[in-house]
Amino acid sequence: MEIFDDPGAFAEPDDGPADALEENENQATRLSALELKESLLKSKWDREAEEDQEEEEIEQLRLQEHIEHEKQRKDVALAKTAKRADKRKRKQQAKKQKQQEAKRAKKEQKQTTLDAPNKETPVAPDKPD
């Protein structure tokens, strides 16, 4: 039972410098593997950051296109509204001018009738249908 109490009883014998060299090589291999893993992670993070940047740029472009589209739509709507307002204004002016001409013609007709009461007002001849 004494064997089980000794923790070094089942350990391999120390070979001295050969074990130390092998341990150094193992540590160097582990260090190299860790450096490789770190490098891979760093390149992965760089790639992800680049992809995020590209996605952000794409989103900014989409937003800019949307803003431009909305501006164009607004400009078109304003142009249509201005065109309708201009058309309405011209129509009102034409109507007003027509009314003024009708008043003037009526006034001239009254004046003509007052100036020449003995003359008959001309009557248009009947036209056959």
TIVO-2410 file (N, C-alpha, C; in nm, 3 decimals):
# residues 129
REC num residu      c1      c2      c3 atome chaine
REC   1      M   0.079  -0.119   0.000     N      A
REC   1      M   0.000   0.000   0.000    CA      A
REC   1      M   0.084   0.126   0.000     C      A
REC   2      E   0.200   0.112   0.021     N      A
REC   2      E   0.286   0.228   0.022    CA      A
REC   2      E   0.301   0.287  -0.117     C      A
REC   3      I   0.286   0.209  -0.218     N      A
REC   3      I   0.300   0.257  -0.357    CA      A
REC   3      I   0.193   0.360  -0.388     C      A
REC   4      F   0.072   0.337  -0.342     N      A
REC   4      F  -0.038   0.429  -0.373    CA      A
REC   4      F  -0.025   0.562  -0.302     C      A
REC   5      D   0.047   0.564  -0.193     N      A
REC   5      D   0.065   0.688  -0.121    CA      A
REC   5      D   0.169   0.777  -0.188     C      A
REC   6      D   0.255   0.721  -0.267     N      A
REC   6      D   0.359   0.798  -0.334    CA      A
REC   6      D   0.308   0.847  -0.470     C      A
REC   7      P   0.288   0.980  -0.486     N      A
REC   7      P   0.236   1.030  -0.613    CA      A
REC   7      P   0.333   1.008  -0.729     C      A
REC   8      G   0.459   0.996  -0.706     N      A
REC   8      G   0.556   0.978  -0.815    CA      A
REC   8      G   0.582   0.833  -0.846     C      A
REC   9      A   0.512   0.742  -0.783     N      A
REC   9      A   0.537   0.601  -0.804    CA      A
REC   9      A   0.504   0.557  -0.945     C      A
REC  10      F   0.400   0.613  -1.006     N      A
REC  10      F   0.362   0.573  -1.142    CA      A
REC  10      F   0.413   0.670  -1.247     C      A
REC  11      A   0.483   0.774  -1.205     N      A
REC  11      A   0.534   0.872  -1.301    CA      A
REC  11      A   0.649   0.813  -1.378     C      A
REC  12      E   0.665   0.863  -1.501     N      A
REC  12      E   0.776   0.816  -1.583    CA      A
REC  12      E   0.905   0.876  -1.529     C      A
REC  13      P   1.008   0.804  -1.548     N      A
REC  13      P   1.136   0.855  -1.497    CA      A
REC  13      P   1.178   0.980  -1.576     C      A
REC  14      D   1.243   1.073  -1.510     N      A
REC  14      D   1.288   1.197  -1.572    CA      A
REC  14      D   1.410   1.168  -1.656     C      A
REC  15      D   1.400   1.198  -1.785     N      A
REC  15      D   1.512   1.171  -1.874    CA      A
REC  15      D   1.609   1.288  -1.877     C      A
REC  16      G   1.575   1.393  -1.808     N      A
REC  16      G   1.666   1.506  -1.800    CA      A
REC  16      G   1.653   1.600  -1.919     C      A
REC  17      P   1.765   1.629  -1.985     N      A
REC  17      P   1.765   1.728  -2.093    CA      A
REC  17      P   1.675   1.690  -2.211     C      A
REC  18      A   1.656   1.565  -2.241     N      A
REC  18      A   1.570   1.525  -2.353    CA      A
REC  18      A   1.425   1.561  -2.323     C      A
REC  19      D   1.381   1.539  -2.201     N      A
REC  19      D   1.244   1.577  -2.163    CA      A
REC  19      D   1.227   1.728  -2.167     C      A
REC  20      A   1.326   1.800  -2.122     N      A
REC  20      A   1.318   1.947  -2.122    CA      A
REC  20      A   1.310   1.997  -2.266     C      A
REC  21      L   1.387   1.939  -2.357     N      A
REC  21      L   1.384   1.979  -2.498    CA      A
REC  21      L   1.248   1.947  -2.559     C      A
REC  22      E   1.197   1.828  -2.529     N      A
REC  22      E   1.065   1.791  -2.581    CA      A
REC  22      E   0.957   1.884  -2.525     C      A
REC  23      E   0.967   1.919  -2.398     N      A
REC  23      E   0.871   2.011  -2.337    CA      A
REC  23      E   0.879   2.148  -2.403     C      A
REC  24      N   0.999   2.194  -2.431     N      A
REC  24      N   1.016   2.323  -2.499    CA      A
REC  24      N   0.953   2.319  -2.639     C      A
REC  25      E   0.974   2.208  -2.709     N      A
REC  25      E   0.915   2.193  -2.843    CA      A
REC  25      E   0.763   2.193  -2.834     C      A
REC  26      N   0.711   2.123  -2.732     N      A
REC  26      N   0.565   2.120  -2.712    CA      A
REC  26      N   0.512   2.260  -2.683     C      A
REC  27      Q   0.582   2.334  -2.600     N      A
REC  27      Q   0.540   2.470  -2.569    CA      A
REC  27      Q   0.547   2.559  -2.693     C      A
REC  28      A   0.651   2.542  -2.770     N      A
REC  28      A   0.665   2.621  -2.893    CA      A
REC  28      A   0.553   2.587  -2.991     C      A
REC  29      T   0.517   2.460  -2.999     N      A
REC  29      T   0.408   2.417  -3.087    CA      A
REC  29      T   0.276   2.477  -3.039     C      A
REC  30      R   0.254   2.468  -2.906     N      A
REC  30      R   0.131   2.527  -2.851    CA      A
REC  30      R   0.127   2.679  -2.874     C      A
REC  31      L   0.242   2.745  -2.854     N      A
REC  31      L   0.250   2.890  -2.875    CA      A
REC  31      L   0.223   2.923  -3.022     C      A
REC  32      S   0.281   2.845  -3.110     N      A
REC  32      S   0.260   2.865  -3.254    CA      A
REC  32      S   0.112   2.845  -3.289     C      A
REC  33      A   0.050   2.743  -3.231     N      A
REC  33      A  -0.092   2.716  -3.256    CA      A
REC  33      A  -0.177   2.830  -3.203     C      A
REC  34      L  -0.142   2.881  -3.084     N      A
REC  34      L  -0.216   2.995  -3.027    CA      A
REC  34      L  -0.200   3.120  -3.115     C      A
REC  35      E  -0.078   3.143  -3.163     N      A
REC  35      E  -0.055   3.259  -3.251    CA      A
REC  35      E  -0.134   3.244  -3.381     C      A
REC  36      L  -0.137   3.123  -3.435     N      A
REC  36      L  -0.213   3.097  -3.556    CA      A
REC  36      L  -0.362   3.120  -3.531     C      A
REC  37      K  -0.411   3.070  -3.419     N      A
REC  37      K  -0.552   3.088  -3.383    CA      A
REC  37      K  -0.583   3.236  -3.367     C      A
REC  38      E  -0.494   3.309  -3.300     N      A
REC  38      E  -0.513   3.453  -3.282    CA      A
REC  38      E  -0.516   3.525  -3.417     C      A
REC  39      S  -0.427   3.486  -3.505     N      A
REC  39      S  -0.421   3.545  -3.638    CA      A
REC  39      S  -0.549   3.518  -3.717     C      A
REC  40      L  -0.596   3.393  -3.708     N      A
REC  40      L  -0.720   3.357  -3.778    CA      A
REC  40      L  -0.839   3.435  -3.722     C      A
REC  41      L  -0.845   3.446  -3.589     N      A
REC  41      L  -0.953   3.521  -3.527    CA      A
REC  41      L  -0.948   3.669  -3.568     C      A
REC  42      K  -0.826   3.722  -3.569     N      A
REC  42      K  -0.810   3.863  -3.606    CA      A
REC  42      K  -0.854   3.885  -3.751     C      A
REC  43      S  -0.815   3.796  -3.840     N      A
REC  43      S  -0.857   3.812  -3.980    CA      A
REC  43      S  -1.008   3.793  -3.993     C      A
REC  44      K  -1.065   3.703  -3.913     N      A
REC  44      K  -1.210   3.685  -3.914    CA      A
REC  44      K  -1.279   3.813  -3.866     C      A
REC  45      W  -1.227   3.873  -3.759     N      A
REC  45      W  -1.287   3.996  -3.706    CA      A
REC  45      W  -1.271   4.110  -3.806     C      A
REC  46      D  -1.155   4.116  -3.871     N      A
REC  46      D  -1.134   4.220  -3.973    CA      A
REC  46      D  -1.233   4.201  -4.088     C      A
REC  47      R  -1.250   4.078  -4.129     N      A
REC  47      R  -1.342   4.048  -4.240    CA      A
REC  47      R  -1.486   4.084  -4.200     C      A
REC  48      E  -1.525   4.049  -4.077     N      A
REC  48      E  -1.659   4.082  -4.029    CA      A
REC  48      E  -1.677   4.234  -4.020     C      A
REC  49      A  -1.574   4.303  -3.973     N      A
REC  49      A  -1.582   4.450  -3.965    CA      A
REC  49      A  -1.595   4.510  -4.106     C      A
REC  50      E  -1.523   4.454  -4.200     N      A
REC  50      E  -1.531   4.502  -4.339    CA      A
REC  50      E  -1.670   4.476  -4.397     C      A
REC  51      E  -1.726   4.356  -4.369     N      A
REC  51      E  -1.860   4.325  -4.415    CA      A
REC  51      E  -1.963   4.419  -4.352     C      A
REC  52      D  -1.946   4.446  -4.223     N      A
REC  52      D  -2.036   4.540  -4.154    CA      A
REC  52      D  -2.027   4.678  -4.217     C      A
REC  53      Q  -1.905   4.720  -4.250     N      A
REC  53      Q  -1.885   4.851  -4.314    CA      A
REC  53      Q  -1.955   4.854  -4.450     C      A
REC  54      E  -1.940   4.747  -4.527     N      A
REC  54      E  -2.005   4.739  -4.658    CA      A
REC  54      E  -2.157   4.744  -4.644     C      A
REC  55      E  -2.210   4.670  -4.547     N      A
REC  55      E  -2.354   4.671  -4.524    CA      A
REC  55      E  -2.402   4.810  -4.484     C      A
REC  56      E  -2.324   4.878  -4.403     N      A
REC  56      E  -2.358   5.015  -4.361    CA      A
REC  56      E  -2.359   5.109  -4.482     C      A
REC  57      E  -2.258   5.093  -4.569     N      A
REC  57      E  -2.252   5.177  -4.690    CA      A
REC  57      E  -2.372   5.149  -4.780     C      A
REC  58      I  -2.408   5.023  -4.795     N      A
REC  58      I  -2.523   4.985  -4.878    CA      A
REC  58      I  -2.649   5.046  -4.818     C      A
REC  59      E  -2.664   5.037  -4.687     N      A
REC  59      E  -2.781   5.094  -4.621    CA      A
REC  59      E  -2.786   5.245  -4.640     C      A
REC  60      Q  -2.671   5.310  -4.632     N      A
REC  60      Q  -2.666   5.456  -4.654    CA      A
REC  60      Q  -2.706   5.490  -4.797     C      A
REC  61      L  -2.660   5.411  -4.894     N      A
REC  61      L  -2.698   5.433  -5.034    CA      A
REC  61      L  -2.848   5.414  -5.053     C      A
REC  62      R  -2.903   5.311  -4.994     N      A
REC  62      R  -3.048   5.287  -5.004    CA      A
REC  62      R  -3.126   5.403  -4.944     C      A
REC  63      L  -3.080   5.449  -4.829     N      A
REC  63      L  -3.146   5.562  -4.763    CA      A
REC  63      L  -3.138   5.687  -4.850     C      A
REC  64      Q  -3.021   5.711  -4.908     N      A
REC  64      Q  -3.003   5.827  -4.996    CA      A
REC  64      Q  -3.094   5.817  -5.119     C      A
REC  65      E  -3.103   5.698  -5.177     N      A
REC  65      E  -3.192   5.678  -5.292    CA      A
REC  65      E  -3.337   5.703  -5.253     C      A
REC  66      H  -3.376   5.656  -5.135     N      A
REC  66      H  -3.513   5.677  -5.088    CA      A
REC  66      H  -3.540   5.826  -5.070     C      A
REC  67      I  -3.445   5.897  -5.012     N      A
REC  67      I  -3.461   6.041  -4.991    CA      A
REC  67      I  -3.473   6.112  -5.126     C      A
REC  68      E  -3.389   6.076  -5.221     N      A
REC  68      E  -3.395   6.138  -5.355    CA      A
REC  68      E  -3.530   6.109  -5.422     C      A
REC  69      H  -3.576   5.984  -5.408     N      A
REC  69      H  -3.704   5.947  -5.468    CA      A
REC  69      H  -3.816   6.030  -5.407     C      A
REC  70      E  -3.815   6.046  -5.275     N      A
REC  70      E  -3.918   6.124  -5.207    CA      A
REC  70      E  -3.911   6.271  -5.249     C      A
REC  71      K  -3.791   6.324  -5.267     N      A
REC  71      K  -3.776   6.462  -5.313    CA      A
REC  71      K  -3.834   6.478  -5.453     C      A
REC  72      Q  -3.804   6.383  -5.540     N      A
REC  72      Q  -3.856   6.389  -5.677    CA      A
REC  72      Q  -4.009   6.380  -5.676     C      A
REC  73      R  -4.062   6.290  -5.594     N      A
REC  73      R  -4.207   6.275  -5.586    CA      A
REC  73      R  -4.271   6.405  -5.536     C      A
REC  74      K  -4.209   6.465  -5.438     N      A
REC  74      K  -4.260   6.591  -5.383    CA      A
REC  74      K  -4.252   6.701  -5.489     C      A
REC  75      D  -4.140   6.708  -5.561     N      A
REC  75      D  -4.125   6.809  -5.667    CA      A
REC  75      D  -4.231   6.792  -5.775     C      A
REC  76      V  -4.258   6.667  -5.813     N      A
REC  76      V  -4.359   6.640  -5.915    CA      A
REC  76      V  -4.497   6.683  -5.865     C      A
REC  77      A  -4.526   6.650  -5.741     N      A
REC  77      A  -4.656   6.688  -5.682    CA      A
REC  77      A  -4.669   6.839  -5.676     C      A
REC  78      L  -4.563   6.908  -5.638     N      A
REC  78      L  -4.567   7.054  -5.633    CA      A
REC  78      L  -4.586   7.114  -5.773     C      A
REC  79      A  -4.518   7.057  -5.871     N      A
REC  79      A  -4.531   7.105  -6.008    CA      A
REC  79      A  -4.674   7.086  -6.059     C      A
REC  80      K  -4.733   6.970  -6.029     N      A
REC  80      K  -4.871   6.945  -6.070    CA      A
REC  80      K  -4.966   7.043  -6.003     C      A
REC  81      T  -4.944   7.065  -5.874     N      A
REC  81      T  -5.029   7.158  -5.800    CA      A
REC  81      T  -5.016   7.299  -5.859     C      A
REC  82      A  -4.895   7.341  -5.888     N      A
REC  82      A  -4.873   7.474  -5.946    CA      A
REC  82      A  -4.939   7.483  -6.084     C      A
REC  83      K  -4.929   7.378  -6.162     N      A
REC  83      K  -4.990   7.377  -6.295    CA      A
REC  83      K  -5.141   7.389  -6.284     C      A
REC  84      R  -5.201   7.313  -6.192     N      A
REC  84      R  -5.346   7.321  -6.172    CA      A
REC  84      R  -5.387   7.460  -6.126     C      A
REC  85      A  -5.310   7.517  -6.035     N      A
REC  85      A  -5.341   7.651  -5.984    CA      A
REC  85      A  -5.332   7.754  -6.096     C      A
REC  86      D  -5.230   7.741  -6.180     N      A
REC  86      D  -5.213   7.833  -6.293    CA      A
REC  86      D  -5.330   7.819  -6.391     C      A
REC  87      K  -5.369   7.696  -6.418     N      A
REC  87      K  -5.480   7.671  -6.509    CA      A
REC  87      K  -5.609   7.731  -6.453     C      A
REC  88      R  -5.631   7.710  -6.323     N      A
REC  88      R  -5.750   7.765  -6.256    CA      A
REC  88      R  -5.748   7.918  -6.263     C      A
REC  89      K  -5.634   7.977  -6.240     N      A
REC  89      K  -5.621   8.123  -6.243    CA      A
REC  89      K  -5.649   8.176  -6.383     C      A
REC  90      R  -5.593   8.111  -6.485     N      A
REC  90      R  -5.620   8.155  -6.624    CA      A
REC  90      R  -5.767   8.142  -6.658     C      A
REC  91      K  -5.829   8.033  -6.613     N      A
REC  91      K  -5.971   8.011  -6.639    CA      A
REC  91      K  -6.055   8.120  -6.573     C      A
REC  92      Q  -6.021   8.155  -6.447     N      A
REC  92      Q  -6.094   8.261  -6.377    CA      A
REC  92      Q  -6.074   8.396  -6.445     C      A
REC  93      Q  -5.952   8.422  -6.490     N      A
REC  93      Q  -5.925   8.547  -6.560    CA      A
REC  93      Q  -6.003   8.554  -6.690     C      A
REC  94      A  -6.008   8.442  -6.763     N      A
REC  94      A  -6.083   8.440  -6.889    CA      A
REC  94      A  -6.232   8.463  -6.862     C      A
REC  95      K  -6.283   8.400  -6.757     N      A
REC  95      K  -6.424   8.417  -6.721    CA      A
REC  95      K  -6.451   8.562  -6.683     C      A
REC  96      K  -6.363   8.620  -6.604     N      A
REC  96      K  -6.378   8.760  -6.562    CA      A
REC  96      K  -6.373   8.852  -6.684     C      A
REC  97      Q  -6.280   8.827  -6.774     N      A
REC  97      Q  -6.268   8.909  -6.894    CA      A
REC  97      Q  -6.394   8.897  -6.980     C      A
REC  98      K  -6.447   8.776  -6.991     N      A
REC  98      K  -6.568   8.752  -7.068    CA      A
REC  98      K  -6.685   8.830  -7.006     C      A
REC  99      Q  -6.695   8.827  -6.872     N      A
REC  99      Q  -6.802   8.900  -6.803    CA      A
REC  99      Q  -6.787   9.051  -6.826     C      A
REC 100      Q  -6.664   9.100  -6.819     N      A
REC 100      Q  -6.642   9.244  -6.841    CA      A
REC 100      Q  -6.677   9.282  -6.985     C      A
REC 101      E  -6.642   9.197  -7.080     N      A
REC 101      E  -6.677   9.225  -7.220    CA      A
REC 101      E  -6.829   9.223  -7.239     C      A
REC 102      A  -6.895   9.130  -7.173     N      A
REC 102      A  -7.041   9.123  -7.183    CA      A
REC 102      A  -7.103   9.249  -7.121     C      A
REC 103      K  -7.052   9.295  -7.008     N      A
REC 103      K  -7.102   9.419  -6.946    CA      A
REC 103      K  -7.079   9.538  -7.039     C      A
REC 104      R  -6.960   9.544  -7.095     N      A
REC 104      R  -6.927   9.655  -7.186    CA      A
REC 104      R  -7.018   9.652  -7.309     C      A
REC 105      A  -7.039   9.534  -7.364     N      A
REC 105      A  -7.126   9.522  -7.481    CA      A
REC 105      A  -7.268   9.564  -7.446     C      A
REC 106      K  -7.315   9.520  -7.328     N      A
REC 106      K  -7.449   9.555  -7.283    CA      A
REC 106      K  -7.459   9.707  -7.262     C      A
REC 107      K  -7.355   9.765  -7.202     N      A
REC 107      K  -7.352   9.908  -7.178    CA      A
REC 107      K  -7.351   9.984  -7.310     C      A
REC 108      E  -7.271   9.935  -7.405     N      A
REC 108      E  -7.266  10.000  -7.538    CA      A
REC 108      E  -7.402   9.989  -7.607     C      A
REC 109      Q  -7.465   9.876  -7.592     N      A
REC 109      Q  -7.597   9.858  -7.654    CA      A
REC 109      Q  -7.697   9.954  -7.592     C      A
REC 110      K  -7.694   9.969  -7.459     N      A
REC 110      K  -7.783  10.064  -7.392    CA      A
REC 110      K  -7.754  10.205  -7.442     C      A
REC 111      Q  -7.624  10.238  -7.448     N      A
REC 111      Q  -7.586  10.372  -7.492    CA      A
REC 111      Q  -7.632  10.395  -7.635     C      A
REC 112      T  -7.618  10.298  -7.720     N      A
REC 112      T  -7.660  10.310  -7.859    CA      A
REC 112      T  -7.812  10.328  -7.865     C      A
REC 113      T  -7.884  10.255  -7.784     N      A
REC 113      T  -8.030  10.267  -7.784    CA      A
REC 113      T  -8.073  10.403  -7.730     C      A
REC 114      L  -8.003  10.453  -7.633     N      A
REC 114      L  -8.037  10.584  -7.579    CA      A
REC 114      L  -8.002  10.695  -7.678     C      A
REC 115      D  -7.896  10.680  -7.751     N      A
REC 115      D  -7.855  10.782  -7.848    CA      A
REC 115      D  -7.948  10.785  -7.968     C      A
REC 116      A  -7.995  10.673  -8.011     N      A
REC 116      A  -8.082  10.668  -8.129    CA      A
REC 116      A  -8.210  10.595  -8.094     C      A
REC 117      P  -8.307  10.666  -8.031     N      A
REC 117      P  -8.430  10.598  -7.993    CA      A
REC 117      P  -8.521  10.571  -8.112     C      A
REC 118      N  -8.506  10.641  -8.221     N      A
REC 118      N  -8.593  10.622  -8.335    CA      A
REC 118      N  -8.553  10.502  -8.420     C      A
REC 119      K  -8.428  10.461  -8.409     N      A
REC 119      K  -8.381  10.348  -8.491    CA      A
REC 119      K  -8.422  10.219  -8.427     C      A
REC 120      E  -8.457  10.127  -8.513     N      A
REC 120      E  -8.490   9.994  -8.462    CA      A
REC 120      E  -8.362   9.914  -8.441     C      A
REC 121      T  -8.368   9.829  -8.343     N      A
REC 121      T  -8.252   9.743  -8.321    CA      A
REC 121      T  -8.252   9.636  -8.427     C      A
REC 122      P  -8.137   9.610  -8.484     N      A
REC 122      P  -8.134   9.511  -8.591    CA      A
REC 122      P  -8.172   9.372  -8.539     C      A
REC 123      V  -8.252   9.306  -8.619     N      A
REC 123      V  -8.297   9.171  -8.583    CA      A
REC 123      V  -8.235   9.077  -8.683     C      A
REC 124      A  -8.181   8.969  -8.633     N      A
REC 124      A  -8.120   8.870  -8.720    CA      A
REC 124      A  -8.230   8.798  -8.798     C      A
REC 125      P  -8.209   8.781  -8.929     N      A
REC 125      P  -8.311   8.710  -9.008    CA      A
REC 125      P  -8.322   8.564  -8.964     C      A
REC 126      D  -8.441   8.511  -8.977     N      A
REC 126      D  -8.463   8.370  -8.940    CA      A
REC 126      D  -8.388   8.278  -9.036     C      A
REC 127      K  -8.326   8.184  -8.980     N      A
REC 127      K  -8.253   8.087  -9.062    CA      A
REC 127      K  -8.334   7.959  -9.068     C      A
REC 128      P  -8.346   7.903  -9.186     N      A
REC 128      P  -8.418   7.776  -9.192    CA      A
REC 128      P  -8.333   7.663  -9.132     C      A
REC 129      D  -8.399   7.577  -9.061     N      A
REC 129      D  -8.326   7.467  -8.994    CA      A
REC 129      D  -8.286   7.361  -9.089     C      A
***
